[in-house]
Amino acid sequence: MKEVFLVKSENKQKVEDLLKKDDVVSRGSITIKVPASLDIKEDGYFFILDVGEEAMKKAEELIKGIAEKYKNGKKVIEKVEEQEDSAMEGFGNILG
């Protein structure tokens, strides 16, 4: 399951440490993106979690009050996937 959280700049390191140091949450995928890199006007950082249901509940508990679910999370996920796809295409072209 994927979920996107918006974190203020001053809380980035704290949220990153909480998520990456937890045994359950850190087993999943944690991606951090600057909104501007996705052509989205927001302040802070996007934390995109791709983890199981149990890990998602744990992550939400850990970052409660310092991060919030992003209302347009699907849009963020789509833009990240587009970037990854175009990067893979470019890599494929290099290898020919």
Gaussian input, Z-matrix of N, CA and C with variables (Angstrom, degrees):
# hf/3-21g

backbone

0 1
 N
 C     1     B1
 C     2     B2     1     A1
 N     3     B3     2     A2     1     D1
 C     4     B4     3     A3     2     D2
 C     5     B5     4     A4     3     D3
 N     6     B6     5     A5     4     D4
 C     7     B7     6     A6     5     D5
 C     8     B8     7     A7     6     D6
 N     9     B9     8     A8     7     D7
 C    10    B10     9     A9     8     D8
 C    11    B11    10    A10     9     D9
 N    12    B12    11    A11    10    D10
 C    13    B13    12    A12    11    D11
 C    14    B14    13    A13    12    D12
 N    15    B15    14    A14    13    D13
 C    16    B16    15    A15    14    D14
 C    17    B17    16    A16    15    D15
 N    18    B18    17    A17    16    D16
 C    19    B19    18    A18    17    D17
 C    20    B20    19    A19    18    D18
 N    21    B21    20    A20    19    D19
 C    22    B22    21    A21    20    D20
 C    23    B23    22    A22    21    D21
 N    24    B24    23    A23    22    D22
 C    25    B25    24    A24    23    D23
 C    26    B26    25    A25    24    D24
 N    27    B27    26    A26    25    D25
 C    28    B28    27    A27    26    D26
 C    29    B29    28    A28    27    D27
 N    30    B30    29    A29    28    D28
 C    31    B31    30    A30    29    D29
 C    32    B32    31    A31    30    D30
 N    33    B33    32    A32    31    D31
 C    34    B34    33    A33    32    D32
 C    35    B35    34    A34    33    D33
 N    36    B36    35    A35    34    D34
 C    37    B37    36    A36    35    D35
 C    38    B38    37    A37    36    D36
 N    39    B39    38    A38    37    D37
 C    40    B40    39    A39    38    D38
 C    41    B41    40    A40    39    D39
 N    42    B42    41    A41    40    D40
 C    43    B43    42    A42    41    D41
 C    44    B44    43    A43    42    D42
 N    45    B45    44    A44    43    D43
 C    46    B46    45    A45    44    D44
 C    47    B47    46    A46    45    D45
 N    48    B48    47    A47    46    D46
 C    49    B49    48    A48    47    D47
 C    50    B50    49    A49    48    D48
 N    51    B51    50    A50    49    D49
 C    52    B52    51    A51    50    D50
 C    53    B53    52    A52    51    D51
 N    54    B54    53    A53    52    D52
 C    55    B55    54    A54    53    D53
 C    56    B56    55    A55    54    D54
 N    57    B57    56    A56    55    D55
 C    58    B58    57    A57    56    D56
 C    59    B59    58    A58    57    D57
 N    60    B60    59    A59    58    D58
 C    61    B61    60    A60    59    D59
 C    62    B62    61    A61    60    D60
 N    63    B63    62    A62    61    D61
 C    64    B64    63    A63    62    D62
 C    65    B65    64    A64    63    D63
 N    66    B66    65    A65    64    D64
 C    67    B67    66    A66    65    D65
 C    68    B68    67    A67    66    D66
 N    69    B69    68    A68    67    D67
 C    70    B70    69    A69    68    D68
 C    71    B71    70    A70    69    D69
 N    72    B72    71    A71    70    D70
 C    73    B73    72    A72    71    D71
 C    74    B74    73    A73    72    D72
 N    75    B75    74    A74    73    D73
 C    76    B76    75    A75    74    D74
 C    77    B77    76    A76    75    D75
 N    78    B78    77    A77    76    D76
 C    79    B79    78    A78    77    D77
 C    80    B80    79    A79    78    D78
 N    81    B81    80    A80    79    D79
 C    82    B82    81    A81    80    D80
 C    83    B83    82    A82    81    D81
 N    84    B84    83    A83    82    D82
 C    85    B85    84    A84    83    D83
 C    86    B86    85    A85    84    D84
 N    87    B87    86    A86    85    D85
 C    88    B88    87    A87    86    D86
 C    89    B89    88    A88    87    D87
 N    90    B90    89    A89    88    D88
 C    91    B91    90    A90    89    D89
 C    92    B92    91    A91    90    D90
 N    93    B93    92    A92    91    D91
 C    94    B94    93    A93    92    D92
 C    95    B95    94    A94    93    D93
 N    96    B96    95    A95    94    D94
 C    97    B97    96    A96    95    D95
 C    98    B98    97    A97    96    D96
 N    99    B99    98    A98    97    D97
 C   100   B100    99    A99    98    D98
 C   101   B101   100   A100    99    D99
 N   102   B102   101   A101   100   D100
 C   103   B103   102   A102   101   D101
 C   104   B104   103   A103   102   D102
 N   105   B105   104   A104   103   D103
 C   106   B106   105   A105   104   D104
 C   107   B107   106   A106   105   D105
 N   108   B108   107   A107   106   D106
 C   109   B109   108   A108   107   D107
 C   110   B110   109   A109   108   D108
 N   111   B111   110   A110   109   D109
 C   112   B112   111   A111   110   D110
 C   113   B113   112   A112   111   D111
 N   114   B114   113   A113   112   D112
 C   115   B115   114   A114   113   D113
 C   116   B116   115   A115   114   D114
 N   117   B117   116   A116   115   D115
 C   118   B118   117   A117   116   D116
 C   119   B119   118   A118   117   D117
 N   120   B120   119   A119   118   D118
 C   121   B121   120   A120   119   D119
 C   122   B122   121   A121   120   D120
 N   123   B123   122   A122   121   D121
 C   124   B124   123   A123   122   D122
 C   125   B125   124   A124   123   D123
 N   126   B126   125   A125   124   D124
 C   127   B127   126   A126   125   D125
 C   128   B128   127   A127   126   D126
 N   129   B129   128   A128   127   D127
 C   130   B130   129   A129   128   D128
 C   131   B131   130   A130   129   D129
 N   132   B132   131   A131   130   D130
 C   133   B133   132   A132   131   D131
 C   134   B134   133   A133   132   D132
 N   135   B135   134   A134   133   D133
 C   136   B136   135   A135   134   D134
 C   137   B137   136   A136   135   D135
 N   138   B138   137   A137   136   D136
 C   139   B139   138   A138   137   D137
 C   140   B140   139   A139   138   D138
 N   141   B141   140   A140   139   D139
 C   142   B142   141   A141   140   D140
 C   143   B143   142   A142   141   D141
 N   144   B144   143   A143   142   D142
 C   145   B145   144   A144   143   D143
 C   146   B146   145   A145   144   D144
 N   147   B147   146   A146   145   D145
 C   148   B148   147   A147   146   D146
 C   149   B149   148   A148   147   D147
 N   150   B150   149   A149   148   D148
 C   151   B151   150   A150   149   D149
 C   152   B152   151   A151   150   D150
 N   153   B153   152   A152   151   D151
 C   154   B154   153   A153   152   D152
 C   155   B155   154   A154   153   D153
 N   156   B156   155   A155   154   D154
 C   157   B157   156   A156   155   D155
 C   158   B158   157   A157   156   D156
 N   159   B159   158   A158   157   D157
 C   160   B160   159   A159   158   D158
 C   161   B161   160   A160   159   D159
 N   162   B162   161   A161   160   D160
 C   163   B163   162   A162   161   D161
 C   164   B164   163   A163   162   D162
 N   165   B165   164   A164   163   D163
 C   166   B166   165   A165   164   D164
 C   167   B167   166   A166   165   D165
 N   168   B168   167   A167   166   D166
 C   169   B169   168   A168   167   D167
 C   170   B170   169   A169   168   D168
 N   171   B171   170   A170   169   D169
 C   172   B172   171   A171   170   D170
 C   173   B173   172   A172   171   D171
 N   174   B174   173   A173   172   D172
 C   175   B175   174   A174   173   D173
 C   176   B176   175   A175   174   D174
 N   177   B177   176   A176   175   D175
 C   178   B178   177   A177   176   D176
 C   179   B179   178   A178   177   D177
 N   180   B180   179   A179   178   D178
 C   181   B181   180   A180   179   D179
 C   182   B182   181   A181   180   D180
 N   183   B183   182   A182   181   D181
 C   184   B184   183   A183   182   D182
 C   185   B185   184   A184   183   D183
 N   186   B186   185   A185   184   D184
 C   187   B187   186   A186   185   D185
 C   188   B188   187   A187   186   D186
 N   189   B189   188   A188   187   D187
 C   190   B190   189   A189   188   D188
 C   191   B191   190   A190   189   D189
 N   192   B192   191   A191   190   D190
 C   193   B193   192   A192   191   D191
 C   194   B194   193   A193   192   D192
 N   195   B195   194   A194   193   D193
 C   196   B196   195   A195   194   D194
 C   197   B197   196   A196   195   D195
 N   198   B198   197   A197   196   D196
 C   199   B199   198   A198   197   D197
 C   200   B200   199   A199   198   D198
 N   201   B201   200   A200   199   D199
 C   202   B202   201   A201   200   D200
 C   203   B203   202   A202   201   D201
 N   204   B204   203   A203   202   D202
 C   205   B205   204   A204   203   D203
 C   206   B206   205   A205   204   D204
 N   207   B207   206   A206   205   D205
 C   208   B208   207   A207   206   D206
 C   209   B209   208   A208   207   D207
 N   210   B210   209   A209   208   D208
 C   211   B211   210   A210   209   D209
 C   212   B212   211   A211   210   D210
 N   213   B213   212   A212   211   D211
 C   214   B214   213   A213   212   D212
 C   215   B215   214   A214   213   D213
 N   216   B216   215   A215   214   D214
 C   217   B217   216   A216   215   D215
 C   218   B218   217   A217   216   D216
 N   219   B219   218   A218   217   D217
 C   220   B220   219   A219   218   D218
 C   221   B221   220   A220   219   D219
 N   222   B222   221   A221   220   D220
 C   223   B223   222   A222   221   D221
 C   224   B224   223   A223   222   D222
 N   225   B225   224   A224   223   D223
 C   226   B226   225   A225   224   D224
 C   227   B227   226   A226   225   D225
 N   228   B228   227   A227   226   D226
 C   229   B229   228   A228   227   D227
 C   230   B230   229   A229   228   D228
 N   231   B231   230   A230   229   D229
 C   232   B232   231   A231   230   D230
 C   233   B233   232   A232   231   D231
 N   234   B234   233   A233   232   D232
 C   235   B235   234   A234   233   D233
 C   236   B236   235   A235   234   D234
 N   237   B237   236   A236   235   D235
 C   238   B238   237   A237   236   D236
 C   239   B239   238   A238   237   D237
 N   240   B240   239   A239   238   D238
 C   241   B241   240   A240   239   D239
 C   242   B242   241   A241   240   D240
 N   243   B243   242   A242   241   D241
 C   244   B244   243   A243   242   D242
 C   245   B245   244   A244   243   D243
 N   246   B246   245   A245   244   D244
 C   247   B247   246   A246   245   D245
 C   248   B248   247   A247   246   D246
 N   249   B249   248   A248   247   D247
 C   250   B250   249   A249   248   D248
 C   251   B251   250   A250   249   D249
 N   252   B252   251   A251   250   D250
 C   253   B253   252   A252   251   D251
 C   254   B254   253   A253   252   D252
 N   255   B255   254   A254   253   D253
 C   256   B256   255   A255   254   D254
 C   257   B257   256   A256   255   D255
 N   258   B258   257   A257   256   D256
 C   259   B259   258   A258   257   D257
 C   260   B260   259   A259   258   D258
 N   261   B261   260   A260   259   D259
 C   262   B262   261   A261   260   D260
 C   263   B263   262   A262   261   D261
 N   264   B264   263   A263   262   D262
 C   265   B265   264   A264   263   D263
 C   266   B266   265   A265   264   D264
 N   267   B267   266   A266   265   D265
 C   268   B268   267   A267   266   D266
 C   269   B269   268   A268   267   D267
 N   270   B270   269   A269   268   D268
 C   271   B271   270   A270   269   D269
 C   272   B272   271   A271   270   D270
 N   273   B273   272   A272   271   D271
 C   274   B274   273   A273   272   D272
 C   275   B275   274   A274   273   D273
 N   276   B276   275   A275   274   D274
 C   277   B277   276   A276   275   D275
 C   278   B278   277   A277   276   D276
 N   279   B279   278   A278   277   D277
 C   280   B280   279   A279   278   D278
 C   281   B281   280   A280   279   D279
 N   282   B282   281   A281   280   D280
 C   283   B283   282   A282   281   D281
 C   284   B284   283   A283   282   D282
 N   285   B285   284   A284   283   D283
 C   286   B286   285   A285   284   D284
 C   287   B287   286   A286   285   D285

   B1=1.4435
   B2=1.5145
   B3=1.3406
   B4=1.4662
   B5=1.5265
   B6=1.3270
   B7=1.4613
   B8=1.5222
   B9=1.3250
   B10=1.4614
   B11=1.5270
   B12=1.3234
   B13=1.4615
   B14=1.5192
   B15=1.3322
   B16=1.4587
   B17=1.5227
   B18=1.3308
   B19=1.4641
   B20=1.5191
   B21=1.3233
   B22=1.4592
   B23=1.5218
   B24=1.3216
   B25=1.4634
   B26=1.5241
   B27=1.3256
   B28=1.4679
   B29=1.5341
   B30=1.3356
   B31=1.4709
   B32=1.5194
   B33=1.3411
   B34=1.4679
   B35=1.5259
   B36=1.3179
   B37=1.4616
   B38=1.5257
   B39=1.3171
   B40=1.4634
   B41=1.5350
   B42=1.3311
   B43=1.4646
   B44=1.5238
   B45=1.3314
   B46=1.4648
   B47=1.5343
   B48=1.3164
   B49=1.4603
   B50=1.5215
   B51=1.3372
   B52=1.4664
   B53=1.5334
   B54=1.3210
   B55=1.4650
   B56=1.5236
   B57=1.3251
   B58=1.4658
   B59=1.5245
   B60=1.3316
   B61=1.4625
   B62=1.5278
   B63=1.3281
   B64=1.4584
   B65=1.5275
   B66=1.3376
   B67=1.4679
   B68=1.5263
   B69=1.3248
   B70=1.4652
   B71=1.5310
   B72=1.3180
   B73=1.4642
   B74=1.5283
   B75=1.3234
   B76=1.4633
   B77=1.5248
   B78=1.3066
   B79=1.4714
   B80=1.5162
   B81=1.3365
   B82=1.4596
   B83=1.5156
   B84=1.3066
   B85=1.4632
   B86=1.5281
   B87=1.3303
   B88=1.4643
   B89=1.5218
   B90=1.3188
   B91=1.4570
   B92=1.5220
   B93=1.3184
   B94=1.4621
   B95=1.5315
   B96=1.3264
   B97=1.4683
   B98=1.5192
   B99=1.3173
   B100=1.4572
   B101=1.5318
   B102=1.3245
   B103=1.4685
   B104=1.5368
   B105=1.3155
   B106=1.4696
   B107=1.5336
   B108=1.3298
   B109=1.4711
   B110=1.5288
   B111=1.3381
   B112=1.4640
   B113=1.5322
   B114=1.3385
   B115=1.4683
   B116=1.5264
   B117=1.3217
   B118=1.4675
   B119=1.5246
   B120=1.3111
   B121=1.4670
   B122=1.5287
   B123=1.3020
   B124=1.4631
   B125=1.5150
   B126=1.3210
   B127=1.4564
   B128=1.5240
   B129=1.3246
   B130=1.4563
   B131=1.5151
   B132=1.3300
   B133=1.4666
   B134=1.5182
   B135=1.3365
   B136=1.4539
   B137=1.5208
   B138=1.3080
   B139=1.4568
   B140=1.5205
   B141=1.3254
   B142=1.4536
   B143=1.5208
   B144=1.3195
   B145=1.4576
   B146=1.5149
   B147=1.3102
   B148=1.4618
   B149=1.5242
   B150=1.3253
   B151=1.4639
   B152=1.5269
   B153=1.3082
   B154=1.4494
   B155=1.5243
   B156=1.3227
   B157=1.4676
   B158=1.5281
   B159=1.3227
   B160=1.4694
   B161=1.5341
   B162=1.3213
   B163=1.4604
   B164=1.5261
   B165=1.3384
   B166=1.4609
   B167=1.5286
   B168=1.3218
   B169=1.4691
   B170=1.5220
   B171=1.3311
   B172=1.4620
   B173=1.5289
   B174=1.3275
   B175=1.4652
   B176=1.5245
   B177=1.3198
   B178=1.4608
   B179=1.5307
   B180=1.3314
   B181=1.4683
   B182=1.5280
   B183=1.3377
   B184=1.4635
   B185=1.5262
   B186=1.3160
   B187=1.4676
   B188=1.5347
   B189=1.3139
   B190=1.4685
   B191=1.5319
   B192=1.3170
   B193=1.4512
   B194=1.5270
   B195=1.3364
   B196=1.4735
   B197=1.5289
   B198=1.3145
   B199=1.4688
   B200=1.5243
   B201=1.3099
   B202=1.4616
   B203=1.5161
   B204=1.3424
   B205=1.4554
   B206=1.5185
   B207=1.3227
   B208=1.4586
   B209=1.5206
   B210=1.3306
   B211=1.4629
   B212=1.5229
   B213=1.3470
   B214=1.4631
   B215=1.5268
   B216=1.3169
   B217=1.4636
   B218=1.5170
   B219=1.3369
   B220=1.4665
   B221=1.5237
   B222=1.3229
   B223=1.4713
   B224=1.5314
   B225=1.3187
   B226=1.4618
   B227=1.5249
   B228=1.3147
   B229=1.4719
   B230=1.5280
   B231=1.3326
   B232=1.4687
   B233=1.5273
   B234=1.3329
   B235=1.4688
   B236=1.5264
   B237=1.3257
   B238=1.4654
   B239=1.5269
   B240=1.3232
   B241=1.4705
   B242=1.5269
   B243=1.3382
   B244=1.4748
   B245=1.5257
   B246=1.3394
   B247=1.4671
   B248=1.5274
   B249=1.3273
   B250=1.4673
   B251=1.5243
   B252=1.3346
   B253=1.4651
   B254=1.5263
   B255=1.3443
   B256=1.4713
   B257=1.5296
   B258=1.3175
   B259=1.4660
   B260=1.5254
   B261=1.3226
   B262=1.4684
   B263=1.5245
   B264=1.3375
   B265=1.4613
   B266=1.5265
   B267=1.3275
   B268=1.4628
   B269=1.5114
   B270=1.3158
   B271=1.4626
   B272=1.5183
   B273=1.3314
   B274=1.4566
   B275=1.5185
   B276=1.3342
   B277=1.4624
   B278=1.5196
   B279=1.3194
   B280=1.4633
   B281=1.5284
   B282=1.3342
   B283=1.4645
   B284=1.5142
   B285=1.3391
   B286=1.4558
   B287=1.4694
   A1=108.76
   A2=115.54
   A3=120.66
   A4=109.61
   A5=114.20
   A6=120.74
   A7=108.10
   A8=116.18
   A9=121.99
   A10=108.95
   A11=115.27
   A12=121.71
   A13=108.60
   A14=115.78
   A15=121.59
   A16=107.53
   A17=115.22
   A18=122.15
   A19=108.67
   A20=116.65
   A21=120.66
   A22=109.39
   A23=115.43
   A24=121.64
   A25=112.68
   A26=116.51
   A27=119.24
   A28=113.07
   A29=117.26
   A30=120.80
   A31=113.53
   A32=116.86
   A33=120.45
   A34=112.29
   A35=117.29
   A36=120.43
   A37=111.52
   A38=116.29
   A39=120.78
   A40=110.89
   A41=116.13
   A42=120.48
   A43=110.51
   A44=116.15
   A45=120.42
   A46=110.64
   A47=117.40
   A48=121.25
   A49=111.63
   A50=116.89
   A51=120.60
   A52=111.54
   A53=115.96
   A54=119.93
   A55=112.23
   A56=117.12
   A57=120.33
   A58=113.28
   A59=117.42
   A60=119.63
   A61=112.75
   A62=117.11
   A63=120.45
   A64=109.80
   A65=116.51
   A66=121.30
   A67=113.47
   A68=117.24
   A69=120.86
   A70=110.94
   A71=117.05
   A72=121.60
   A73=111.58
   A74=117.12
   A75=120.41
   A76=113.47
   A77=118.10
   A78=120.89
   A79=111.94
   A80=116.24
   A81=120.72
   A82=110.88
   A83=115.25
   A84=121.69
   A85=109.45
   A86=115.90
   A87=122.17
   A88=106.97
   A89=116.33
   A90=121.79
   A91=108.53
   A92=116.10
   A93=121.01
   A94=107.39
   A95=115.72
   A96=120.83
   A97=110.01
   A98=115.25
   A99=121.72
   A100=105.89
   A101=118.95
   A102=120.53
   A103=113.88
   A104=117.61
   A105=120.59
   A106=111.68
   A107=117.40
   A108=120.47
   A109=111.47
   A110=115.98
   A111=121.49
   A112=110.70
   A113=116.76
   A114=122.84
   A115=112.26
   A116=115.58
   A117=122.12
   A118=107.42
   A119=116.02
   A120=120.76
   A121=109.72
   A122=116.28
   A123=124.26
   A124=107.06
   A125=115.68
   A126=120.20
   A127=108.69
   A128=116.13
   A129=120.50
   A130=112.07
   A131=114.14
   A132=121.55
   A133=109.83
   A134=115.18
   A135=120.79
   A136=108.10
   A137=116.54
   A138=122.48
   A139=105.68
   A140=116.16
   A141=121.42
   A142=107.29
   A143=115.47
   A144=120.64
   A145=109.28
   A146=116.11
   A147=122.82
   A148=105.48
   A149=114.74
   A150=121.37
   A151=109.80
   A152=115.67
   A153=120.79
   A154=111.22
   A155=115.44
   A156=121.19
   A157=112.29
   A158=116.54
   A159=120.58
   A160=110.92
   A161=116.21
   A162=120.97
   A163=110.93
   A164=117.61
   A165=120.94
   A166=110.17
   A167=116.65
   A168=120.06
   A169=110.58
   A170=115.83
   A171=120.56
   A172=110.75
   A173=116.84
   A174=121.27
   A175=110.66
   A176=116.39
   A177=120.55
   A178=110.92
   A179=116.66
   A180=120.33
   A181=110.60
   A182=116.35
   A183=121.41
   A184=112.85
   A185=116.41
   A186=119.29
   A187=113.47
   A188=115.80
   A189=120.28
   A190=109.66
   A191=115.64
   A192=120.72
   A193=115.13
   A194=117.34
   A195=119.31
   A196=112.34
   A197=116.44
   A198=121.69
   A199=107.17
   A200=115.66
   A201=119.00
   A202=110.13
   A203=115.92
   A204=119.36
   A205=108.15
   A206=115.57
   A207=119.98
   A208=109.40
   A209=114.90
   A210=120.83
   A211=114.05
   A212=117.14
   A213=121.11
   A214=110.95
   A215=115.64
   A216=121.32
   A217=113.70
   A218=117.26
   A219=120.18
   A220=111.06
   A221=116.39
   A222=121.46
   A223=109.90
   A224=116.64
   A225=121.61
   A226=110.17
   A227=116.38
   A228=121.34
   A229=110.43
   A230=117.22
   A231=120.73
   A232=111.22
   A233=116.91
   A234=120.39
   A235=111.44
   A236=117.48
   A237=121.22
   A238=109.55
   A239=116.74
   A240=120.34
   A241=111.14
   A242=117.17
   A243=120.63
   A244=110.52
   A245=116.33
   A246=120.25
   A247=110.78
   A248=116.24
   A249=119.90
   A250=110.94
   A251=116.64
   A252=120.62
   A253=111.16
   A254=116.54
   A255=118.41
   A256=110.77
   A257=117.34
   A258=120.09
   A259=109.92
   A260=116.86
   A261=120.48
   A262=110.59
   A263=117.06
   A264=120.11
   A265=110.35
   A266=116.48
   A267=120.81
   A268=111.37
   A269=116.64
   A270=121.42
   A271=109.97
   A272=116.74
   A273=121.56
   A274=112.19
   A275=115.96
   A276=120.23
   A277=111.66
   A278=117.22
   A279=121.58
   A280=109.90
   A281=115.70
   A282=120.71
   A283=112.03
   A284=115.55
   A285=121.83
   A286=111.76
   D1=137.24
   D2=-178.71
   D3=-110.54
   D4=141.59
   D5=177.44
   D6=-146.09
   D7=146.50
   D8=-179.21
   D9=-115.62
   D10=131.89
   D11=177.88
   D12=-120.17
   D13=142.44
   D14=175.38
   D15=-102.38
   D16=127.94
   D17=-176.65
   D18=-124.46
   D19=131.39
   D20=176.68
   D21=-65.38
   D22=149.74
   D23=-176.30
   D24=-52.78
   D25=-42.16
   D26=-177.20
   D27=-68.69
   D28=-14.98
   D29=-179.97
   D30=-104.57
   D31=-0.23
   D32=-174.94
   D33=-55.00
   D34=-53.07
   D35=-175.65
   D36=-63.93
   D37=-38.85
   D38=-179.84
   D39=-63.21
   D40=-46.89
   D41=179.54
   D42=-64.96
   D43=-43.76
   D44=179.29
   D45=-59.00
   D46=-45.53
   D47=179.33
   D48=-63.17
   D49=-44.76
   D50=-179.55
   D51=-59.58
   D52=-44.32
   D53=-176.86
   D54=-73.57
   D55=-43.27
   D56=-175.17
   D57=-76.75
   D58=-21.46
   D59=-180.00
   D60=-90.60
   D61=-8.26
   D62=178.15
   D63=-83.93
   D64=128.70
   D65=-176.40
   D66=-60.39
   D67=-38.47
   D68=-176.65
   D69=-77.07
   D70=-49.69
   D71=-175.73
   D72=-67.95
   D73=-39.24
   D74=-174.94
   D75=-68.53
   D76=-11.81
   D77=177.03
   D78=-73.33
   D79=-20.65
   D80=179.38
   D81=-89.70
   D82=-167.23
   D83=179.91
   D84=-98.36
   D85=128.69
   D86=176.67
   D87=-123.03
   D88=114.78
   D89=179.90
   D90=-115.15
   D91=134.86
   D92=179.74
   D93=-116.29
   D94=127.36
   D95=-178.55
   D96=-131.36
   D97=144.40
   D98=170.93
   D99=-82.88
   D100=128.59
   D101=-178.12
   D102=-53.42
   D103=-37.77
   D104=-179.52
   D105=-60.04
   D106=-30.68
   D107=179.78
   D108=-68.37
   D109=-14.02
   D110=178.85
   D111=-111.00
   D112=12.35
   D113=-176.91
   D114=58.76
   D115=39.96
   D116=177.89
   D117=-119.45
   D118=132.14
   D119=-178.20
   D120=-92.27
   D121=92.27
   D122=175.40
   D123=-143.45
   D124=152.55
   D125=175.16
   D126=-95.48
   D127=140.15
   D128=177.45
   D129=110.10
   D130=-146.12
   D131=-176.63
   D132=-137.17
   D133=147.74
   D134=171.25
   D135=-94.44
   D136=130.46
   D137=170.12
   D138=-108.17
   D139=116.70
   D140=-178.85
   D141=-106.81
   D142=114.67
   D143=-178.07
   D144=-104.66
   D145=131.54
   D146=174.32
   D147=-123.42
   D148=90.68
   D149=-173.23
   D150=-139.74
   D151=170.49
   D152=176.41
   D153=-71.12
   D154=170.69
   D155=-176.69
   D156=-60.86
   D157=-43.95
   D158=-179.97
   D159=-63.32
   D160=-43.42
   D161=179.60
   D162=-66.04
   D163=-35.34
   D164=179.46
   D165=-65.44
   D166=-42.44
   D167=177.81
   D168=-61.52
   D169=-42.45
   D170=179.13
   D171=-64.20
   D172=-42.81
   D173=179.51
   D174=-61.68
   D175=-43.41
   D176=179.73
   D177=-61.78
   D178=-38.99
   D179=177.32
   D180=-64.93
   D181=-44.04
   D182=-176.69
   D183=-62.29
   D184=-39.00
   D185=-173.11
   D186=-106.15
   D187=11.24
   D188=178.64
   D189=-57.54
   D190=130.26
   D191=178.75
   D192=89.26
   D193=-15.14
   D194=178.85
   D195=-120.73
   D196=-4.74
   D197=175.60
   D198=-147.30
   D199=152.69
   D200=178.86
   D201=-130.96
   D202=147.04
   D203=175.94
   D204=-61.05
   D205=134.95
   D206=-179.14
   D207=-82.49
   D208=129.30
   D209=-174.80
   D210=-60.74
   D211=-31.29
   D212=179.69
   D213=-108.57
   D214=44.75
   D215=-177.38
   D216=-56.66
   D217=-38.65
   D218=-179.54
   D219=-61.44
   D220=-38.95
   D221=179.19
   D222=-62.75
   D223=-42.89
   D224=179.24
   D225=-62.43
   D226=-47.44
   D227=-179.51
   D228=-60.85
   D229=-42.59
   D230=178.69
   D231=-61.48
   D232=-44.01
   D233=-178.94
   D234=-65.83
   D235=-38.97
   D236=178.02
   D237=-64.58
   D238=-43.76
   D239=179.61
   D240=-64.31
   D241=-37.79
   D242=176.23
   D243=-61.08
   D244=-44.61
   D245=179.26
   D246=-62.12
   D247=-43.37
   D248=-179.70
   D249=-64.28
   D250=-41.14
   D251=179.92
   D252=-63.76
   D253=-44.21
   D254=-179.06
   D255=-69.09
   D256=-31.37
   D257=176.42
   D258=-66.55
   D259=-40.64
   D260=178.80
   D261=-66.35
   D262=-39.12
   D263=177.77
   D264=-62.89
   D265=-43.46
   D266=178.73
   D267=-62.21
   D268=-40.25
   D269=178.53
   D270=-65.43
   D271=-39.90
   D272=178.10
   D273=-64.00
   D274=-37.14
   D275=178.02
   D276=-67.27
   D277=-35.13
   D278=178.79
   D279=-64.68
   D280=-42.82
   D281=-179.03
   D282=-75.01
   D283=-23.96
   D284=176.43
   D285=67.76

